[in-house]
Amino acid sequence: MFEPNNLLFIAYIFNFLLILISTVTDIKERIIPHFVIILMLIVNAPIGYYLFGFDAITSFFATLLLCLILGIGMGGGDVKLFTVLSPLFASETFYFIPKYILILIGLSAAFAAFFPMTKILKSYWKEILPSASYLAMLVGIIVFITETYGFPYTKTILWIYVIFSIFISRKIPKYNLISKKIGYLAPIYLLGVYIFDKVYFIQENVISLFLVSVGQLSLISLVIYALTGAEISSKKSIPELREGDILRDIITIKDSGEVFVENANLFKRFKQMVSQEMGNSLEKTLMTDGEGLSQKDIEFLIKMHDEGKINNELNVLTTYPFVPFVLLAYIVIIGHSLGITSYFGG
């Protein structure tokens, strides 16, 4: 008979192999095979119950509920994958959801965001880096004043302004231009701090703090740029559309039969998705969630195009297979678990 720790280790390896299979099929065909999910459920549920009791069952349903909520932007296969993994991680939970499943979802999303973020940075670095330098200077000045005179809540107000400033720079070109020009004065700022208070400059390592701030602010800027419409997309003709493609456009069908196509950013799409989920939207709309276009959606778009109601090209987001990032996150988590726990013996 297997010792519980040995049994868990074998289950981890078994699931790794199944996720590896799903990674290959996701890259080639953008699907997670049904047999993978079924095998995971058949193995993980009994082992989870044997090791963790009823917590494994509650973890399963709590994870399913969480993933269905996140399903506004998550594919159905991904929902099933995270859910059937949950019984194996039921030893530590947060509101019945396994802690390591939350980490797995977060890491997978972070890894998946890496390539789009690098493309956004490549496209917008001439805006992002100077503006981040300007904000890093502002942060440095406010921090210096705060530490010198002890003003309360200054840092909180400052970071609110920082985030607000990045949003404004996306909407007001003149403000964006001014902030970039100020950012080019960073060397003068650093020299000024050194001349004004050499001791503070050395003790607080101002240059390093400035560079770290520029990195942090650039990362925040990338996220805000993505949220406000800088996602990587390309135009695709309607005959070229395939199942799984994710539209950046929202297509609204009025009661009169008129059709409107809006190239919407993530905020607008998310708002529309929530409205549809809540049943608050009175208009018929076509937009894609994490699973992308279905064959029925494509047939509808072809019909609308043939009737002359929409143009031949639509904006489609550049996406990547998600399961490879889940596999990478799974390896990180299992590696961490094996590093802090001995699964062989006691």
N, C-alpha and C positions, 0 to 999 in steps of 0.2 A: 504493500500500500504506500502511495506517495505521501511524504510529509507535506503539510500545507504549503510551506515556502517553496519546496521543489515543484509542487503542482502549479503554483502561481508563476514560477519561472517558465515552466513549459508552456503555460497559457500565453505568456508574454511573447515567447518565440513563435508560437503558432499564429498569433494575431499579426505579428510582424510579417510573416510570410504571406498572409492573406492581404495585408495592406500593400505589400510589395506587388502582388498580382494586380490589385486594383490600381496601383500607380501606373503599371504598364498599360492596362486597358483605358485608363483615363487619358493618358498621353495620346494613345492611338485613336480612341473612339469617343472620348469624353463620356464614358459610362463607368459605373461601379457595378460589376456583375451581381445579379441577385443571389447566386450560390455563395458568394463571399459573405454577404450579410446573413444568410441563413446559417452557414457554418459557424460564424462568429456567435450568433444567438444560441445555437445548440450547445456550443462549448462554454461560452462565457457565463450564461445565466446559471447553469448548475454549479459551476466552479465558484462563481461569486456567492451563490446562496450557501454552498458548503463552507466557504471560508468566512463570510461576513453576515450570514443569516439574512433576516428580512431587510437589512440595510441595502443589500444588493438589489432587491426588488424596488424599494422606494427610490434608490438612485437611478434605476432604469427609467421609471416614469417621470421623475423630476428632470432628468436630462432630456428626455423626449419633449417635455413641455417647454423647457428652455430653448431647445433647438427649433421647435415649431414657432416660437416667438421670433427667434433669430432668422427663421425661414423666410422673412421678408427679403433677406439678401443672401440666403443660403439654399443650395440645391437640395432636393429631396434625398439624393444618395448620400450627401454629406450628413444630413440629419440622422439617417439610419446608422451611418458609420459611427458617429460619436455616441449614439444611444446604445448600440450593442457592445461598445467597449466599456461602458460605465460600470457594469457589475464587477469588473476586475479591480476597480479603483475605489470601492465603497468603504475602504477602511477609514478614510478621512473625508468628511463632507462639509459643505457650506450650504445651509438651507436645503439639505438632502441631496445636493448636487456634488458629486465627487470633486475634491479640490483639484486633482490632477486632470480631470476632464476640462475644467475651466481653464487651466493652464494650457492644455492641449489645444483648445479652441483658440485661445489668445495667441499662442505661438504660431499656430497654423496661419491665422489671419495676418500676423506680423510678417512671416516669411513670404506669404502670398503677395503682400503689399510692396515687397522690396523692389521687384522689377519695374512695376508701374511708377514707383517713386523715383527710381533712378532715371527713368525716361522723362518724368516731369522736371527733375533737376537739370537734365541735359537741355531741355527746352527753355527753362526759365531761370537758369543760374545767374544770368546777367541782371535779373531783377531781384532774385532772392538773396544772394550774398551781400550786395551793397546795402539793401534794406535791413538785413540781419545785423550788419556792422553798425548801422545807425542805431538800431534798437539796443544792441549790446553796449554801445557808448552810453545811451540813456540809462540802461540798467546799472552800469558801473558808476555813473554820477549819482544816481539816486541812492544806491547802496552806500556809497561814500558819505553822503549827507546823512543818511539814516544812522549809520554807525557812529558818526561824529556827534550828531545832535539828538539822537534817540527818538525820532518822530515815530509814533505808532501807526501800524497798518499800512505803512508806505509801500512795502513790497507787494502786498496783496493788491492794492490799487494799481501799482505799476504793472503787474502781470495782466491784470484786466485790460489795462490800456494797451499793452503789447499785443494781445490777441485781437483786440478791437482795431488796432492800427493795421495789422496784417489784412483783416477783412476790408478796411477802408481802402488800402492800397490796391486791392483787386477791383474796387468799384470806381475810384477817383484817380484817373491817370496823372493829374497834376500833383496830387499828394504823393503818389508812387515815385514820380520824377524827383520831387524835393527830397524825399527820404533817401533815395539812391545817391543823390549828390552829397548829402550830409555824410552818408556812409563812407564816401571816399576820403573823408577827413580823419579816419581812424588813426593813422600814424601821428597826426598832430595832437589828437586827443591823448594818446598814450604818452607822448612826449610832455604834454602839459601836466598830466598827473604826476609824472616823474619829477618835473621841475617844482611843482607846487608842494608835494609831500613825498620826498625820496624814501623816507622810512616806511610809510604806508605802502608805497609802490613795491618795495622789496618784500616786506613782511607778508603782504596779502597776495603776492605773486600776481600782479594785475594783468600782465600779458597772458598768462595761462588762463586766468579767469575770463578774460576777454575772448580768447579763442574758444573756450568751452561754451560761453554764452552764444557766440556766433553759431556753433554747431547745434546747440539746443534750439535756437530761434530758427535756424534753417530747417530743422526737422519739423517744428511746429508749422512753419510756412508751407512746407510740402504737403502736410496734412490738410491745411486750410485751402491751399490751391486745389487739391484734389476734390475737396468738399464743394468748392465754389465753381467747379466746371473745368478744371485743367486736366481731367482724366484723358488718358490716351485713347483716341478713337479714330476711326477712318470711315470713309463713305463706302457703301457696298450696294451694288444694284440688287433689286428685289429678286431677280432670277438666281443670284449668287448666294442668297440667304440659306443658311443651314440650321437644322435643329441644334439648340444650345447657344446660338448667337444671342448676345445681350444688346438690346437696343439702347442707345442713349436718348432716343426720341420718345416722346409721349404722343400717342396718336389718339385724338379725341373725336368721337363720332356724335354729332348733335342729333337731336330728334328730327330735325329737318332733313337729315341725310348728309349734311355738309361734314367734311372731314378736315381736321386741323392737325398739323404736325409741328410739335414744339421740341426744339433741341434743348433739353432740360438738364441742369446740373444735378448732382447727387441729392442735394437738399430737396429740390422740387420732386424728384422721383420718389424719394423716401416719403415725403409728405403725401404724395398721391397714393402710394402703396398703403400707408396707414389709413388714409381715408377710405380706400377700397375695403381693407380688412374690417374696418369699423362699420361699413355699410353707409357711409356719409356721402359718397359720391353719387350724384344723380345722373351724371353723364356716363356713357359707355366709353371706356378707354382701353387701349391696348398698350401695355408696357410689360417689360420682362423682369422677373425676379431672378434669384440665383440659378434657376434651372434653364433660363433662356427661352428662346422661341420654341414652341411646339410645332408639329407639322400642321396642325389646325390653324395656328397663328399665321404660318407662312402662306397657306392657301387663302386665308382671309386677305392678307396683304396683296397677293397676286390679283385677287378679285377686285380690290380697291384700285389697284393700278390699272387693270384692264378697263375699268369704268372711268378712268381719268380723274380719280379723286385724290390720288397722291402721286408724287413724283417718282421717278424710277430709282432714285438713290435715297438710302436712309443712313443715319449715323449709327455705327456699331462699335461698341467698346472693344478694345484690345484686351483679351483675357488670356489666362493661363490655366492649365489643368490644376485643380486644387489638391487632389489626393497626394501628389508628390510632396507638397508642403506639410500635409498631415503626417506623412511617413517621416519626414525630417524632424517634425516636432515630437512624434512618438519615440524616435530614437533618442532624442535629448532627454525626454522624461524617463524612459526606461533606463537609460544610462545613469541618470541621476539616482533613480531608485536602487539600481544595482550597486551604486557607489556608496550608498549609506546603509544598505541592508544586506546581510549575508543570506542568500537564498539556498545555500547548501549547508546542511547541518544546522547548528543552533546559532 
